[in-house]
Amino acid sequence: MQNNLMKWLYKAIICTVLGIALFGTTYASAATDTKKPSITLTPATTKPTKSNVKVAMKVTDASKLKKVKYRSGNRDVNYFSKDGKVINLNSDNQATVTITKNDTYTFYAEDIYGNKTTKKLEITNIDKTAPVVNYSLSTTEPVKSAVSIYITPSDEESGVKEVLYMDGNKTLSDFKSQADAVKTITMNEKGIGTIDVSANGEYSVAVTDKAGNQALEVIKVSNIDKTAPSLDLSYSVMNQEATITYNTSDKSGIKRALYVKGDMSNVNNPEWNTKGINITDSKKFKVDSDGIYTVLVQDNADNKIAKTIDIKLEFKAVWISYLEFAEYGKGGFTKDSFEAVINTMFDNIVDMNMNAVVVQVRPFGDAMYKSNYFPWSKYVSGTQGVDPGFDPLKYMVKAAHDRGLELHAWLNPYRVTTASTDYKALSKDNPARVWYEDKDKSNDRNVLAFGGNLYYNPASSEVRQLIYNGVKEIVKNYDVDGIHFDDYFYPVLGNGHEKKFDNVEYEEYVVRCGTYNKKPLSIADWRRQNVNDLVKNVYKSIKNIDPTVEFGISPGGFINSLFADTGYYTDIATWLSKDGYIDYICPQIYWTFSNSAYPYDKTLDKWLSYRTSSSVKMYVGIANYKAGSSLEPDWKNDKDILKKQVEYGRDTGLVDGYMFFRYDFFFNKVSKPGNDRLIEIL
């Protein structure tokens, strides 16, 4: 037992000694490593960048490292006992940490002996946000000068590096691929750049910040207006008062419209501000005296336009018929001889203080102009269907307008011949002859013979279309001021009219009415409807092409006969009471005041009583050819009879003008004295 005890004591002593040695070593090591780890942080860049920032981290320590972590924010060592993102160092105690956003970052290191340390790193150079492009215009109101675009870009993260612009709607890639078109905007000390533009359009601005982020703004400028407003003037006369209508438009809007009497075409004349009468809120105004009027329109950008219009309250026209052309151009005209005759006639008409000519350009289903539908007139070339080698109507329009005269093209819609029914006397290209000679039976009644004359059939739709086409080609191809029909519509059929002329077509119409269980019109009313259809559609055809071209008719003045059922079938009651048929009517009141059947004054008064439409002007046809004749005592005995007729019309306050039949008789030996007295008051 003693030996065992001795062995135990020996072991105990050995263990104690060894224990003292071991613990002594441990305590000695802990006592020698009390230094905290050292952390070195090196960002890849400190310049502004739109990328992540890589931070190189190196940790040095006398002993082995236990933990390496980091976290955004300002942290102390206690935070990392439980939290923080672990960083795995390589064998050289190094690592790379990728930072994605600006912040303060705390890095932590702890060695195996419990030494701990932190190091802060503030990252401020990451900028992933595009700049902001703010802009304003020097004005958004309409202007006729340049507009300045003020650019005030901003970038809170890294600041603005560069501001560029290009004309047009561009992309950022365009700024690279179209470098030659790129312009730099210089910023002033307040950070404002200016682009001065002189035209409407789109302008693209590209802003780049110091980190390389880019922003694009496409700026639209639309308030520059350097164009004066459009302005068209027209007028109509009713009851010796003119209504002037102005049509204007402008992209920036109309600021004001003014008018003055007289020619004040200078838009900058200061008298516009004192004498101009404001008509901005109305598209028309009325005047009661002849002369020049000027209208000025100013847009919201202060562009201005002024135009004049010559107002003639009284329409004063001379009829020039085929009889004048037959007299002055026997055998046909050459270009020079025709122009000489026209120049003389139109000069004389101006000297007589007239303002219009009504020229017969289609007297017998022919044409004194180049037509696709009617043959050349013999009154210009000498032979129907033969081209004279020039265009009479073209020259007449120019000659009239050069002298300030209106030109109304006078047509006879239905008349083909007088005192002859010989189709072979017509040119081969005359539609009347073509229909007669072709083998198509359906058109044989497009032309009818009656009383020794040939007429286009008013009941034929094919005839009406021919007349429409003939009117439309004149309005399209010539700058005429009006289309004028005279009194040749249906012939006077007399007793038994029900069985004459177009009665065949009427009977067909009655059958059609029966088919559709519709009550037919009387034959007289049916004929009036045929004429009304023609008149209404001619009016519509003209207005569809040029609303400024007038359409007028000059029926015989014997108003009672026009209401009869035996002829003419001109429904003047409808034309004078409804819109959409004619612009003017000119009854031929060819009698004196003492005429027993149609005294001038009472006949005119009756015509005026039927004019109830506010859009139909009333002209009076005056028979200046009767002056000095023995047709009535007053024509023979009273040299002032023409003058008195005009003065009576003026005194009514309801007559808008006069037409005088015809040109030759202003110079005829017998009629000239009375015509000279007339001219004195025109």
C-alpha positions as CSV (number, residue, x, y, z in Angstrom):
1,M,0.0,0.0,0.0
2,Q,2.9,2.4,0.8
3,N,4.3,1.8,-2.6
4,N,1.0,2.6,-4.3
5,L,0.7,5.8,-2.2
6,M,4.2,6.8,-3.2
7,K,3.3,6.2,-6.9
8,W,0.2,8.4,-6.6
9,L,2.1,11.2,-4.9
10,Y,4.8,11.1,-7.6
11,K,2.2,11.3,-10.3
12,A,0.5,14.1,-8.6
13,I,3.7,16.1,-8.3
14,I,4.5,15.4,-11.9
15,C,1.0,16.5,-13.0
16,T,1.2,19.6,-10.8
17,V,4.6,20.5,-12.2
18,L,3.4,19.9,-15.7
19,G,0.2,21.7,-15.0
20,I,2.1,24.7,-13.8
21,A,4.3,24.6,-16.9
22,L,1.3,24.3,-19.2
23,F,-0.7,27.0,-17.6
24,G,2.3,29.2,-17.3
25,T,2.7,28.9,-21.1
26,T,-1.0,29.8,-21.7
27,Y,-1.0,32.8,-19.6
28,A,2.3,33.9,-21.0
29,S,0.8,33.7,-24.7
30,A,-2.4,35.6,-23.8
31,A,-0.4,38.2,-22.1
32,T,1.7,38.8,-25.2
33,D,-1.3,39.2,-27.9
34,T,-3.5,42.1,-26.9
35,K,-3.2,44.1,-30.1
36,K,-6.3,44.6,-32.2
37,P,-6.4,43.6,-35.8
38,S,-5.6,46.3,-38.4
39,I,-8.0,46.9,-41.3
40,T,-7.0,48.6,-44.5
41,L,-9.8,49.6,-47.0
42,T,-9.0,50.8,-50.5
43,P,-11.9,51.8,-52.8
44,A,-11.3,51.0,-56.5
45,T,-12.2,54.6,-57.3
46,T,-13.2,57.7,-55.5
47,K,-14.4,59.5,-58.6
48,P,-18.1,59.6,-59.5
49,T,-19.3,56.3,-61.1
50,K,-22.5,54.8,-62.1
51,S,-21.1,51.3,-61.4
52,N,-20.7,49.5,-58.0
53,V,-17.5,50.4,-56.1
54,K,-15.2,47.5,-55.3
55,V,-13.4,47.9,-52.0
56,A,-10.1,46.0,-51.4
57,M,-9.9,44.9,-47.8
58,K,-6.7,43.7,-46.0
59,V,-6.6,42.7,-42.3
60,T,-3.3,42.2,-40.4
61,D,-3.1,40.6,-36.9
62,A,-0.4,39.0,-34.8
63,S,-2.5,36.0,-34.3
64,K,-5.1,34.1,-36.1
65,L,-8.3,35.9,-37.1
66,K,-11.5,34.6,-35.9
67,K,-14.2,36.8,-37.6
68,V,-14.3,39.4,-40.4
69,K,-17.6,41.1,-41.2
70,Y,-19.1,44.3,-42.5
71,R,-22.4,46.1,-42.6
72,S,-23.7,49.4,-43.9
73,G,-24.2,52.1,-41.3
74,N,-22.2,53.3,-38.3
75,R,-21.8,50.3,-36.1
76,D,-19.9,49.4,-32.9
77,V,-18.1,46.2,-32.1
78,N,-21.0,44.9,-30.1
79,Y,-23.2,44.9,-33.2
80,F,-21.1,42.3,-34.9
81,S,-21.4,39.7,-32.1
82,K,-24.6,38.6,-33.7
83,D,-25.0,40.6,-36.9
84,G,-23.0,41.6,-39.9
85,K,-22.2,40.0,-43.2
86,V,-19.2,37.6,-43.1
87,I,-16.2,38.4,-45.3
88,N,-14.1,35.4,-46.4
89,L,-10.4,36.4,-46.6
90,N,-8.0,34.7,-48.8
91,S,-4.7,33.3,-47.6
92,D,-3.2,36.7,-47.5
93,N,-6.0,38.0,-45.3
94,Q,-7.4,40.0,-48.2
95,A,-10.9,40.2,-49.8
96,T,-12.9,42.4,-52.2
97,V,-16.2,43.8,-51.1
98,T,-18.6,45.2,-53.7
99,I,-20.5,48.3,-52.6
100,T,-23.7,49.0,-54.5
101,K,-24.9,52.3,-53.0
102,N,-23.6,55.3,-51.2
103,D,-23.5,55.0,-47.4
104,T,-21.2,54.6,-44.4
105,Y,-19.9,51.1,-44.1
106,T,-18.5,49.5,-40.9
107,F,-15.9,46.7,-41.3
108,Y,-15.2,44.5,-38.3
109,A,-12.3,42.1,-37.5
110,E,-11.8,39.8,-34.4
111,D,-8.8,37.5,-33.7
112,I,-8.9,34.3,-31.8
113,Y,-7.8,36.0,-28.6
114,G,-10.8,38.2,-28.6
115,N,-9.1,41.4,-29.9
116,K,-11.7,43.3,-31.9
117,T,-11.6,46.4,-34.1
118,T,-13.8,48.3,-36.6
119,K,-13.1,50.7,-39.4
120,K,-15.5,53.0,-41.1
121,L,-15.6,53.7,-44.8
122,E,-17.9,56.4,-46.4
123,I,-18.8,55.7,-50.0
124,T,-20.3,58.9,-51.7
125,N,-19.2,58.5,-55.4
126,I,-21.8,56.0,-56.6
127,D,-24.4,57.7,-58.9
128,K,-26.9,55.5,-60.7
129,T,-29.6,58.2,-61.1
130,A,-30.0,60.0,-64.4
131,P,-29.9,63.8,-64.3
132,V,-33.1,65.8,-64.4
133,V,-33.7,68.0,-67.4
134,N,-35.8,71.0,-66.4
135,Y,-36.7,73.6,-69.1
136,S,-39.0,76.5,-69.8
137,L,-39.8,78.7,-72.8
138,S,-39.2,82.4,-72.9
139,T,-42.9,82.6,-73.9
140,T,-45.7,80.3,-74.7
141,E,-47.8,83.0,-76.3
142,P,-47.8,83.2,-80.1
143,V,-44.8,85.2,-81.4
144,K,-43.4,86.0,-84.8
145,S,-39.8,86.2,-83.3
146,A,-37.5,83.6,-82.0
147,V,-38.2,81.6,-78.8
148,S,-35.6,80.9,-76.2
149,I,-35.6,77.5,-74.5
150,Y,-34.0,77.8,-71.0
151,I,-32.4,74.5,-69.8
152,T,-31.8,74.1,-66.1
153,P,-30.5,70.5,-65.6
154,S,-29.7,69.1,-62.2
155,D,-28.0,66.1,-60.7
156,E,-27.8,65.9,-56.9
157,E,-25.5,62.9,-56.8
158,S,-22.5,63.7,-59.0
159,G,-23.4,67.0,-60.7
160,V,-23.9,67.8,-64.4
161,K,-21.0,67.3,-66.7
162,E,-22.3,68.1,-70.2
163,V,-25.4,69.5,-71.9
164,L,-26.0,68.9,-75.6
165,Y,-28.8,69.4,-78.1
166,M,-29.9,68.4,-81.6
167,D,-32.7,69.6,-83.9
168,G,-35.5,67.1,-84.2
169,N,-36.9,64.2,-82.2
170,K,-33.7,62.2,-81.4
171,T,-32.6,59.3,-79.2
172,L,-29.5,59.2,-77.0
173,S,-27.9,56.9,-79.6
174,D,-28.4,59.6,-82.2
175,F,-26.1,61.9,-80.2
176,K,-23.3,59.3,-80.7
177,S,-24.1,58.3,-84.3
178,Q,-24.8,61.8,-85.6
179,A,-22.0,63.7,-83.8
180,D,-21.7,66.3,-86.5
181,A,-25.2,67.6,-85.8
182,V,-24.7,67.8,-82.0
183,K,-24.4,71.2,-80.4
184,T,-23.1,72.1,-77.0
185,I,-25.2,74.2,-74.6
186,T,-23.0,76.5,-72.5
187,M,-24.3,77.0,-69.0
188,N,-24.1,80.4,-67.2
189,E,-23.0,81.0,-63.6
190,K,-26.6,80.2,-62.5
191,G,-26.6,76.8,-64.2
192,I,-28.9,77.9,-67.0
193,G,-28.3,77.2,-70.7
194,T,-30.2,78.8,-73.6
195,I,-31.3,77.5,-77.0
196,D,-32.6,80.2,-79.3
197,V,-34.9,78.7,-82.0
198,S,-36.5,80.5,-84.9
199,A,-38.8,77.8,-86.2
200,N,-41.4,75.5,-84.7
201,G,-40.3,71.9,-84.2
202,E,-38.8,69.5,-81.8
203,Y,-35.5,69.9,-80.1
204,S,-33.7,67.1,-78.2
205,V,-31.6,67.9,-75.1
206,A,-29.2,65.3,-73.7
207,V,-27.7,65.8,-70.2
208,T,-24.8,63.7,-68.9
209,D,-23.7,63.7,-65.3
210,K,-20.2,63.2,-63.9
211,A,-21.0,59.5,-63.3
212,G,-21.9,59.0,-67.0
213,N,-25.7,58.8,-66.5
214,Q,-27.7,60.4,-69.3
215,A,-31.2,61.9,-69.6
216,L,-33.0,63.0,-72.7
217,E,-35.8,65.5,-73.1
218,V,-37.5,66.3,-76.4
219,I,-38.9,69.8,-76.3
220,K,-41.6,70.9,-78.6
221,V,-41.9,74.5,-79.8
222,S,-45.2,75.3,-81.6
223,N,-45.9,79.0,-80.8
224,I,-43.8,80.6,-83.5
225,D,-45.9,82.1,-86.2
226,K,-44.2,84.2,-88.9
227,T,-47.0,83.8,-91.5
228,A,-49.7,86.4,-92.0
229,P,-53.3,85.3,-91.8
230,S,-55.1,84.2,-94.9
231,L,-57.7,86.7,-96.0
232,D,-60.4,86.5,-98.7
233,L,-62.9,89.2,-99.3
234,S,-66.2,89.0,-101.2
235,Y,-69.4,90.9,-101.2
236,S,-73.0,90.8,-102.2
237,V,-75.5,93.6,-102.8
238,M,-79.1,93.6,-101.6
239,N,-81.3,96.6,-101.8
240,Q,-78.5,99.0,-102.5
241,E,-76.5,97.9,-99.5
242,A,-73.4,95.8,-99.7
243,T,-72.6,93.0,-97.3
244,I,-68.8,92.4,-97.2
245,T,-67.7,89.0,-96.0
246,Y,-64.2,88.2,-94.9
247,N,-62.8,84.7,-94.5
248,T,-59.6,84.4,-92.5
249,S,-57.6,81.7,-90.8
250,D,-54.4,81.5,-88.9
251,K,-52.6,78.9,-86.9
252,S,-52.0,81.2,-83.9
253,G,-55.5,82.6,-83.9
254,I,-57.0,85.9,-84.9
255,K,-56.4,88.9,-82.6
256,R,-58.5,91.5,-84.3
257,A,-60.1,92.4,-87.7
258,L,-60.7,96.0,-88.7
259,Y,-61.9,97.9,-91.8
260,V,-61.8,101.4,-93.1
261,K,-63.2,103.0,-96.2
262,G,-60.5,103.8,-98.6
263,D,-57.2,102.1,-99.6
264,M,-55.1,101.7,-96.5
265,S,-53.0,98.7,-97.5
266,N,-50.1,99.6,-95.3
267,V,-50.6,97.3,-92.3
268,N,-48.4,99.5,-90.1
269,N,-50.3,102.7,-90.8
270,P,-50.9,104.1,-87.3
271,E,-54.4,105.3,-88.4
272,W,-55.6,101.7,-88.2
273,N,-55.6,102.2,-84.4
274,T,-57.7,105.3,-84.6
275,K,-59.9,104.9,-87.7
276,G,-60.2,101.1,-88.0
277,I,-63.7,99.8,-87.3
278,N,-63.6,96.6,-85.3
279,I,-65.3,93.6,-86.9
280,T,-63.4,90.9,-85.0
281,D,-66.6,89.2,-83.6
282,S,-68.3,89.2,-87.0
283,K,-67.4,87.7,-90.3
284,K,-69.3,90.3,-92.3
285,F,-70.2,94.0,-92.2
286,K,-72.5,96.2,-94.3
287,V,-71.7,99.4,-96.2
288,D,-74.1,101.7,-98.0
289,S,-71.7,103.5,-100.4
290,D,-69.6,102.6,-103.4
291,G,-65.8,102.6,-103.3
292,I,-62.7,100.9,-102.0
293,Y,-62.7,99.3,-98.5
294,T,-59.7,97.9,-96.8
295,V,-59.8,95.0,-94.3
296,L,-56.9,94.3,-91.9
297,V,-56.5,91.1,-90.0
298,Q,-53.9,90.7,-87.2
299,D,-53.1,87.4,-85.6
300,N,-52.1,86.7,-82.1
301,A,-48.4,86.7,-83.1
302,D,-48.9,90.2,-84.5
303,N,-48.6,89.2,-88.1
304,K,-50.9,91.4,-90.3
305,I,-52.5,91.3,-93.7
306,A,-54.6,93.9,-95.4
307,K,-56.6,93.6,-98.6
308,T,-58.9,96.0,-100.5
309,I,-62.2,95.3,-102.2
310,D,-64.0,97.6,-104.6
311,I,-67.6,97.8,-103.8
312,K,-70.1,98.5,-106.5
313,L,-73.5,98.9,-105.0
314,E,-75.2,98.9,-108.3
315,F,-74.5,96.2,-110.9
316,K,-74.4,97.8,-114.3
317,A,-73.9,95.4,-117.1
318,V,-74.1,95.4,-120.9
319,W,-75.3,92.4,-122.8
320,I,-73.1,91.4,-125.7
321,S,-74.9,88.9,-127.9
322,Y,-74.0,86.7,-130.8
323,L,-75.5,89.5,-133.0
324,E,-72.5,91.7,-132.1
325,F,-70.1,88.9,-133.0
326,A,-72.0,88.2,-136.2
327,E,-71.7,91.9,-137.1
328,Y,-68.1,92.5,-136.2
329,G,-66.7,89.2,-137.3
330,K,-68.4,88.4,-140.6
331,G,-66.9,85.1,-141.9
332,G,-65.1,84.6,-138.5
333,F,-62.4,86.2,-136.5
334,T,-58.6,85.9,-136.4
335,K,-57.0,86.1,-133.0
336,D,-55.9,89.7,-133.6
337,S,-59.2,90.9,-135.1
338,F,-61.2,89.3,-132.2
339,E,-59.0,90.8,-129.5
340,A,-59.2,94.2,-131.2
341,V,-63.0,94.1,-131.2
342,I,-63.1,93.0,-127.6
343,N,-60.7,95.7,-126.6
344,T,-62.8,98.4,-128.2
345,M,-66.1,97.1,-126.8
346,F,-64.7,96.7,-123.3
347,D,-63.0,100.1,-123.3
348,N,-66.3,101.7,-124.4
349,I,-68.2,99.8,-121.6
350,V,-65.7,101.2,-119.0
351,D,-66.1,104.7,-120.4
352,M,-69.9,104.3,-120.0
353,N,-69.3,103.7,-116.3
354,M,-70.4,100.1,-116.4
355,N,-68.9,97.4,-114.2
356,A,-69.8,94.2,-115.9
357,V,-70.3,92.5,-119.3
358,V,-72.7,89.6,-119.9
359,V,-71.3,87.9,-123.0
360,Q,-73.2,85.2,-125.0
361,V,-70.7,82.4,-125.2
362,R,-73.2,79.6,-126.1
363,P,-76.0,81.0,-128.3
364,F,-77.1,77.8,-130.1
365,G,-75.7,74.7,-128.4
366,D,-72.2,75.8,-129.5
367,A,-69.3,77.3,-127.7
368,M,-67.1,80.4,-128.0
369,Y,-64.5,78.5,-125.9
370,K,-62.7,75.2,-126.0
371,S,-65.4,72.7,-125.0
372,N,-65.4,69.0,-124.5
373,Y,-69.2,68.9,-125.0
374,F,-70.2,71.5,-127.6
375,P,-68.8,72.4,-131.0
376,W,-67.0,75.6,-131.8
377,S,-69.5,78.4,-132.6
378,K,-69.7,79.8,-136.1
379,Y,-69.8,83.2,-134.6
380,V,-66.1,83.0,-133.8
381,S,-64.6,80.8,-136.5
382,G,-67.2,81.4,-139.3
383,T,-68.3,77.7,-139.4
384,Q,-69.7,75.6,-136.6
385,G,-67.3,73.0,-135.4
386,V,-64.2,74.7,-136.8
387,D,-61.5,75.6,-134.2
388,P,-60.6,79.3,-134.6
389,G,-57.1,78.7,-133.3
390,F,-57.5,80.7,-130.2
391,D,-59.7,80.8,-127.1
392,P,-62.1,83.7,-127.2
393,L,-63.5,83.3,-123.6
394,K,-60.0,83.1,-122.1
395,Y,-59.1,86.4,-123.7
396,M,-62.5,88.0,-122.8
397,V,-62.1,87.1,-119.1
398,K,-58.6,88.6,-119.0
399,A,-59.6,91.7,-120.9
400,A,-62.6,92.3,-118.6
401,H,-60.7,91.8,-115.4
402,D,-57.8,94.0,-116.6
403,R,-60.4,96.8,-116.9
404,G,-62.1,96.1,-113.6
405,L,-65.2,94.5,-115.2
406,E,-67.0,91.4,-114.1
407,L,-67.6,88.8,-116.9
408,H,-70.7,86.7,-116.8
409,A,-70.9,83.8,-119.3
410,W,-74.3,83.9,-121.0
411,L,-75.7,80.5,-122.1
412,N,-78.8,79.4,-123.8
413,P,-79.4,76.0,-122.2
414,Y,-82.0,74.5,-124.5
415,R,-81.8,76.4,-127.8
416,V,-80.2,74.5,-130.7
417,T,-81.4,76.4,-133.8
418,T,-83.9,79.0,-134.8
419,A,-85.7,79.1,-138.1
420,S,-84.3,75.7,-139.1
421,T,-84.7,72.0,-138.2
422,D,-82.0,70.8,-140.5
423,Y,-79.7,68.6,-138.5
424,K,-77.2,68.4,-141.4
425,A,-76.6,72.2,-141.0
426,L,-75.1,71.4,-137.6
427,S,-71.4,70.3,-137.3
428,K,-70.8,66.6,-137.1
429,D,-69.6,66.9,-133.5
430,N,-72.8,68.7,-132.4
431,P,-74.5,66.5,-129.7
432,A,-77.9,67.3,-131.3
433,R,-76.7,65.8,-134.6
434,V,-74.8,63.0,-133.0
435,W,-78.0,61.9,-131.1
436,Y,-80.1,62.2,-134.3
437,E,-77.8,60.2,-136.6
438,D,-76.6,57.5,-134.3
439,K,-78.4,54.1,-134.2
440,D,-79.3,54.4,-130.6
441,K,-83.1,54.8,-130.5
442,S,-83.1,55.6,-126.8
443,N,-81.7,59.1,-127.4
444,D,-83.8,60.1,-130.4
445,R,-86.0,62.4,-128.3
446,N,-83.1,64.2,-126.7
447,V,-83.7,66.9,-129.3
448,L,-87.2,68.1,-130.3
449,A,-88.4,70.2,-133.2
450,F,-91.1,72.8,-132.5
451,G,-92.2,75.9,-134.4
452,G,-89.4,75.5,-136.9
453,N,-86.7,75.4,-134.3
454,L,-84.7,72.7,-132.5
455,Y,-84.6,72.4,-128.8
456,Y,-82.9,70.2,-126.3
457,N,-85.6,68.2,-124.5
458,P,-86.0,69.6,-120.9
459,A,-87.5,66.2,-119.9
460,S,-84.3,64.3,-120.7
461,S,-82.0,63.5,-117.9
462,E,-79.2,63.0,-120.5
463,V,-79.8,66.5,-121.8
464,R,-79.7,67.9,-118.3
465,Q,-76.4,66.2,-117.7
466,L,-75.0,67.6,-120.9
467,I,-76.0,71.1,-119.7
468,Y,-74.5,70.5,-116.2
469,N,-71.2,69.3,-117.8
470,G,-71.1,72.4,-120.0
471,V,-71.6,74.7,-117.1
472,K,-69.0,72.9,-114.9
473,E,-66.3,73.0,-117.6
474,I,-66.6,76.8,-117.9
475,V,-66.5,77.4,-114.1
476,K,-63.5,75.0,-113.8
477,N,-61.5,76.3,-116.7
478,Y,-62.3,80.0,-116.8
479,D,-62.2,82.7,-114.1
480,V,-65.7,83.9,-114.9
481,D,-67.7,85.9,-112.3
482,G,-71.1,84.4,-113.2
483,I,-73.1,82.0,-115.3
484,H,-76.1,83.6,-117.0
485,F,-79.2,82.0,-118.5
486,D,-81.6,84.1,-120.6
487,D,-85.3,83.6,-121.3
488,Y,-85.1,80.6,-123.7
489,F,-86.5,77.6,-121.7
490,Y,-89.6,75.8,-123.0
491,P,-91.1,77.4,-126.1
492,V,-94.6,78.8,-125.9
493,L,-96.6,75.7,-126.7
494,G,-100.0,77.5,-126.8
495,N,-103.4,75.7,-126.8
496,G,-103.3,72.0,-126.7
497,H,-99.9,72.1,-125.0
498,E,-100.8,68.8,-123.3
499,K,-100.3,66.9,-126.6
500,K,-97.2,68.7,-127.8
501,F,-93.4,68.8,-127.4
502,D,-92.4,66.5,-124.5
503,N,-95.9,65.0,-123.9
504,V,-94.4,61.5,-124.7
505,E,-92.0,61.8,-121.8
506,Y,-94.9,63.1,-119.6
507,E,-97.0,60.0,-120.4
508,E,-94.1,57.8,-119.4
509,Y,-93.8,59.7,-116.2
510,V,-97.5,59.1,-115.5
511,V,-97.1,55.4,-116.0
512,R,-94.2,55.3,-113.6
513,C,-96.3,57.2,-111.0
514,G,-98.9,54.5,-111.4
515,T,-96.4,51.8,-110.8
516,Y,-95.4,53.3,-107.5
517,N,-98.9,54.3,-106.6
518,K,-98.0,58.0,-106.7
519,K,-100.1,60.8,-107.8
520,P,-98.6,62.5,-110.9
521,L,-98.1,66.2,-111.3
522,S,-100.1,68.1,-114.0
523,I,-98.1,68.3,-117.2
524,A,-97.5,72.1,-116.6
525,D,-96.2,71.5,-113.1
526,W,-94.1,68.5,-114.3
527,R,-92.5,70.8,-116.9
528,R,-91.8,73.4,-114.3
529,Q,-90.2,70.7,-112.2
530,N,-88.0,69.7,-115.2
531,V,-86.8,73.3,-115.4
532,N,-86.4,73.6,-111.6
533,D,-84.3,70.4,-111.5
534,L,-82.0,71.9,-114.1
535,V,-81.8,75.3,-112.4
536,K,-81.2,73.8,-108.9
537,N,-78.5,71.4,-110.1
538,V,-76.7,74.1,-112.2
539,Y,-76.6,76.2,-109.1
540,K,-75.3,73.3,-107.0
541,S,-72.7,72.4,-109.7
542,I,-71.4,75.9,-109.8
543,K,-71.1,76.3,-106.0
544,N,-69.4,73.0,-105.6
545,I,-66.6,74.3,-107.8
546,D,-66.4,77.9,-106.8
547,P,-68.9,79.4,-104.4
548,T,-68.0,83.0,-105.5
549,V,-69.3,82.4,-109.0
550,E,-72.9,83.7,-109.3
551,F,-75.7,82.1,-111.2
552,G,-78.5,84.3,-112.6
553,I,-81.4,84.1,-115.0
554,S,-83.0,86.8,-117.1
555,P,-86.6,85.7,-117.9
556,G,-89.0,87.7,-120.0
557,G,-90.6,90.6,-118.0
558,F,-94.2,89.6,-118.8
559,I,-94.7,88.1,-115.4
560,N,-98.3,87.1,-115.9
561,S,-97.4,85.0,-118.9
562,L,-94.7,83.2,-116.9
563,F,-97.4,81.8,-114.6
564,A,-99.4,80.4,-117.5
565,D,-99.6,76.7,-118.3
566,T,-98.9,77.2,-122.0
567,G,-95.2,78.0,-122.2
568,Y,-91.9,78.9,-120.6
569,Y,-92.5,76.9,-117.4
570,T,-90.1,79.1,-115.5
571,D,-91.0,78.8,-111.9
572,I,-90.0,82.3,-110.8
573,A,-92.1,82.1,-107.7
574,T,-89.9,79.3,-106.4
575,W,-86.6,80.9,-107.5
576,L,-87.5,84.2,-105.8
577,S,-88.7,82.7,-102.6
578,K,-86.2,79.9,-101.9
579,D,-82.5,79.7,-101.5
580,G,-80.4,77.3,-103.7
581,Y,-81.8,78.1,-107.1
582,I,-80.3,81.4,-108.3
583,D,-78.1,84.3,-107.0
584,Y,-79.9,86.9,-109.0
585,I,-82.8,87.4,-111.4
586,C,-83.0,90.0,-114.1
587,P,-86.5,90.3,-115.6
588,Q,-86.5,91.9,-119.1
589,I,-88.9,94.8,-118.4
590,Y,-88.8,96.2,-121.9
591,W,-91.7,98.6,-121.8
592,T,-92.3,102.2,-120.9
593,F,-94.3,103.6,-118.1
594,S,-97.3,104.2,-120.3
595,N,-97.5,100.6,-121.7
596,S,-101.1,99.4,-121.3
597,A,-100.2,95.7,-120.6
598,Y,-96.9,96.0,-118.8
599,P,-96.2,99.5,-117.5
600,Y,-92.6,99.7,-116.4
601,D,-93.2,100.9,-112.8
602,K,-96.1,98.5,-112.0
603,T,-94.4,95.6,-113.6
604,L,-91.2,96.2,-111.6
605,D,-93.1,96.6,-108.4
606,K,-94.8,93.2,-109.0
607,W,-91.5,91.5,-109.6
608,L,-90.1,93.0,-106.4
609,S,-93.1,91.7,-104.5
610,Y,-92.2,88.1,-105.4
611,R,-88.6,88.5,-104.3
612,T,-88.9,87.2,-100.7
613,S,-85.6,85.3,-100.5
614,S,-82.9,87.2,-98.8
615,S,-80.2,85.8,-101.0
616,V,-81.6,86.6,-104.4
617,K,-80.6,90.0,-105.9
618,M,-82.9,91.9,-108.2
619,Y,-81.5,93.3,-111.4
620,V,-83.7,94.9,-114.1
621,G,-83.2,94.2,-117.8
622,I,-83.5,97.5,-119.7
623,A,-84.3,97.7,-123.4
624,N,-81.8,100.4,-124.5
625,Y,-82.2,99.1,-128.0
626,K,-85.8,100.6,-128.1
627,A,-84.7,104.1,-127.4
628,G,-85.8,106.5,-130.2
629,S,-87.9,103.8,-131.9
630,S,-91.6,103.9,-132.8
631,L,-92.4,100.8,-130.8
632,E,-94.1,102.9,-128.1
633,P,-94.8,106.7,-128.1
634,D,-92.5,107.2,-125.1
635,W,-89.6,105.5,-126.8
636,K,-90.0,108.0,-129.6
637,N,-90.9,111.1,-127.8
638,D,-89.0,111.0,-124.5
639,K,-85.2,111.0,-124.7
640,D,-85.0,110.5,-120.9
641,I,-87.0,107.3,-120.8
642,L,-84.1,105.0,-120.1
643,K,-82.8,107.4,-117.5
644,K,-86.2,107.5,-115.8
645,Q,-86.4,103.8,-115.7
646,V,-83.1,103.5,-113.8
647,E,-84.0,106.3,-111.5
648,Y,-87.4,104.7,-110.7
649,G,-85.6,101.5,-109.8
650,R,-83.2,103.4,-107.6
651,D,-86.0,105.1,-105.8
652,T,-87.5,101.8,-104.8
653,G,-84.4,101.1,-102.7
654,L,-84.8,97.5,-103.7
655,V,-83.1,97.2,-107.1
656,D,-79.6,95.9,-107.1
657,G,-78.5,96.7,-110.6
658,Y,-79.3,96.9,-114.3
659,M,-78.5,95.1,-117.5
660,F,-78.8,96.8,-120.8
661,F,-79.7,95.1,-124.1
662,R,-77.6,95.5,-126.0
663,Y,-74.1,96.9,-126.7
664,D,-74.6,98.0,-130.3
665,F,-77.5,100.3,-129.5
666,F,-75.4,102.6,-127.3
667,F,-73.9,103.7,-130.6
668,N,-76.8,103.3,-133.0
669,K,-77.9,106.5,-134.6
670,V,-81.5,106.3,-133.6
671,S,-81.0,105.0,-130.1
672,K,-77.9,106.9,-129.2
673,P,-79.5,110.2,-127.9
674,G,-81.5,108.3,-125.3
675,N,-78.6,106.1,-124.4
676,D,-76.3,109.2,-123.9
677,R,-78.9,110.6,-121.4
678,L,-78.8,107.2,-119.6
679,I,-75.0,107.2,-119.4
680,E,-75.1,110.6,-117.6
681,I,-76.5,109.0,-114.5
682,L,-74.6,105.7,-114.5
